[in-house]
Amino acid sequence: MSEKILSVNGLMMQFGGLLAVDSVSFDVSKNEIFAIIGPNGAGKTTVFNCVSGFYKPTAGSITLNGKAIAGYPSHKVARHGLVRTFQNVRLFKHLTVLENLLVAQHTQIKSSLLPGLLNLPSYRRSERQALNNAVKWLDFMGLRQFANREAGNLAYGHQRRLEIARCMITNPRLLLLDEPAAGLNPQEKKDLADLINQLRNDFDMSVLLIEHDMSLIMGISDRILVMEHGKPIVTDKPEIVRADPRVIKAYLGEE
């Protein structure tokens, strides 16, 4: 895992007088599952929002595949191969499951307005490819039977899988997952862990995630960054992080 997909150096994010993120640095390598953990208010989601283009950081650098992206808007970051999910599932809930996956491909459809208006062969080929891609991901996620159901009517676990499929259909190199296990039952969490590993292994990609479920984090992560009060405490392998006194203090306090 030597090739760096993402490098974050000296990241700072200030909101008025509040320094939410203070001098955070880490990198994510090719095919690595990297986790960020910490108590509530540690600054994890703020880091995610800076990396994914929802916030413009106050200071620091963010490099994706060798290109500086700090301050890029989220849609431009996505075009460079970084996509994300959210703690609260954000689907087009009144569109069908299939339509959600078709909409996600709008930036990849190689066709302009005129071919669409004239229904030219190039436009039909592009539409056919988008449909084939959508069906492929429905099958992969076990959602094909729900293809024509409104996304908002899916069970919560299936909504999570659809949101991940919507990200993956854009062929990312780095997938950011914001508390993907939130609201899932124990079996769904196990299935999620298997899915994350399968995505990494089958699609030659990296995963960066925030999660409160420690059993999930410790089971799938290659390395973990622990944060507290906006600052990094330690970055290391799960077995070392688990035993670090600073981490235990951050989560459990001290006498």
N, C-alpha and C positions, 0 to 999 in steps of 0.2 A: 504494500500500500504506500508506495513512495510518491506517486504522482499526486500533486496537490490539486484538488478540484476547487476548493474554497479556502481563502486565507483572510482572516480578520485580524487586524492589528491596531491596538490602542483605541478601540471603539469607545466613544463617549456619546451620551445622549442626555441633554439637559432640557427640562421643561420649566421655564422661569427660574426659580431658585432651587428646584429639585434636580439633583444629579441622579438620574434613574439608572444609567449605565456608566461605569467608571473604569476605564483602561482595561477593557476585555479583549483578549487576544486568543485565537485558536485557529486551527486549520482542519479541514476534512479531506481525507485522501480518497483516491479512486477505490470504489467498492467497499468503503468503510461505512459502518453504522456508528454515528457519533451522537451522543445524547447530551443535553443540557438539563441539569436538575438544580433544585434549590427550593427553599421554603417560599410560600406565597409572598409576593412583593420583592423577590430577589432580582428581578429585571430580565427574566428569561424571555418573556413575550416581547419586550422592548427590543432585545437583541434580534429576535426573529423579524420584527417589523422593520428594523434597519436593514437587515440582510436582504429581505424580500422586496424592499422598495416602498414600503408603506410609510416609513419615516426617513427623513434625510438626517443622517447623524450629525451631531455637533462637531465631532472630530474623529479622526481615525481613518483607516483605509479598509476597503472590502474588495477583494480580487476574486473573480470567478473565471476559471479557465484562463488565467493569465491576464484578464481584462479588468481594469478598475471600474467598479459599478456603484460605488458609494454615491448616493444622491440620485441614482437612476429611478424613474417611476416604475411601479410594479410590472406594468405590461412590457416594458423594455427589458427588465430583468428576466421575465419569463421567456422572452425571445432568445435570450442567451443561455437557456437551458436550466433555469432554477424556477421551480413551481412549488406551491404550498397548499396545505389544507388549513382549516381554522378550528379552534377549540369548539365553537358552535358551528355545526355543519351549514355550509352556504351553498345550497343547490337552487336551481330554478324549479321551485317546488310545484308549480302549476304546469310545467312541461313534463313530458313522459321521460322515463329513464333513458330511452334511446335518443330522444331529442337533446337531453343534457349532454350526451357524448358527441352529438353532431355539432352543437353550438361550440363546444370546446375546441373544435378543429378549424374555426373560422380563419385563423391566421395562417393555417397550413394549406388551405385550398388554393391551388395555383390557378386561379381564374379571375378575370376582371369582370366588370359589370356587363359589358357588351355581350360576351359569350353567353352569360346567364340569360339576358333578355332575349337573345336569339336562339337559345337552347342548342348551342353548337355542340359538336361531338366532344370537344375539349372540356366543356362544362359538365356534360353527362359523365365523362370519365372521372372527373374530379369528384362529383357527387357519389359515384359508385364506390370510389376508393374510400371516401369518408364513411359510407355506410358499412363497408367491409371492416374497416378499422373499429367502428363502434361495436359491431357484432363480435369481433375477436375479443374485445375487452369485456363485453357482457359474458361471454363464455368463460373467460379467464377468472372473472370475479364471481361466477355462479349466479348471475343476475339475468340470464337470457329469458327466463320465464316471466320476468317482470318488465320486459322491454316496453310494453305499451301502457304500463301503469304510471300514474302521476308520481313523480319523485317524492312529493310530500306525503304520499300514502304508504311508502315503504316502512318496514320495521327499522328502528334506529340503527341497528347493526348493518343492515343493507344500505342505508343512507351513507354510512361511513365508507363502505366499500365502493359505492358509486362515486363519492367525492375523490377517493384515491384513483379510481379508474379515469375520472375526468382529468386528473393531473397527468397520469401516465400516458394517456392518448396523445399528448403533445410531445412525446419522446424526450423527456428531460434527462439531464445528466445528474442533477441533484434534486432530491425530493425532500421538502421540509414538512414535517408532520407535527402539528400543534395539538398536544394531548389527544392522540388518536384513540386511546383506550377509555376516555371519559364516557361514562354512561353504558359501557359494555358489561355483559355478564362474564363470569369466569371462562366459559367455553369460547365466547366471542373474543376474549383477550388472548387465549391460546391460539385461536385461528388467526388473529391479527399478527401475533409474533411470527407464525409460520409464513404469513403473507409477506411481511416486511423482509424476511430472509429470502423468500423466493424472488421478490422483486430485485433485490440486490444481486442474487446469483444468476438469475435468468436474463436480466436486462443490463448487466454490466454498469450498474449505477451506484451512487452513494446516497445515504439517507442521513439527514440531520433531524433530530426530534427532541421535543420537550415532552416530559411525561411525569406524572406524580406516582404512577404505579411502579414501585421499586422492583417487584419481582419481574415485571416485563423488561424494565431497563437493564437490570443486572443479567437477564437471560439472553438479550440479543445485542447489546452494545459492545463494540470493540474498545471504545474509549468514552470517558465521561468527563464533562466539565461541570464542576459544582460552583454555584454562585450564591452569594449572600449580600443583601443590601447593595446590589448593583455591581459588586466586585467579584472577581474570580477567586476561589479558594484553592482549588486543586484541579488539575487535568491529568487523568491517568486511567489505567485499566480498571474494570469493575471491582476485581478482588482487592486492589490497593485502595480504591476510593471507599469501599465499604468499611475498611478498618481504620481509615484516617481519623485521628482525634478531632481535627478541625471540622470534618463533615458531621461527625457524631454530635459535636457541640452545636453546630448550626441547626440541626434537626431536633435535637433533644434538649438543648440547653445544658447548663451545668449547675451543680450545687453552689 
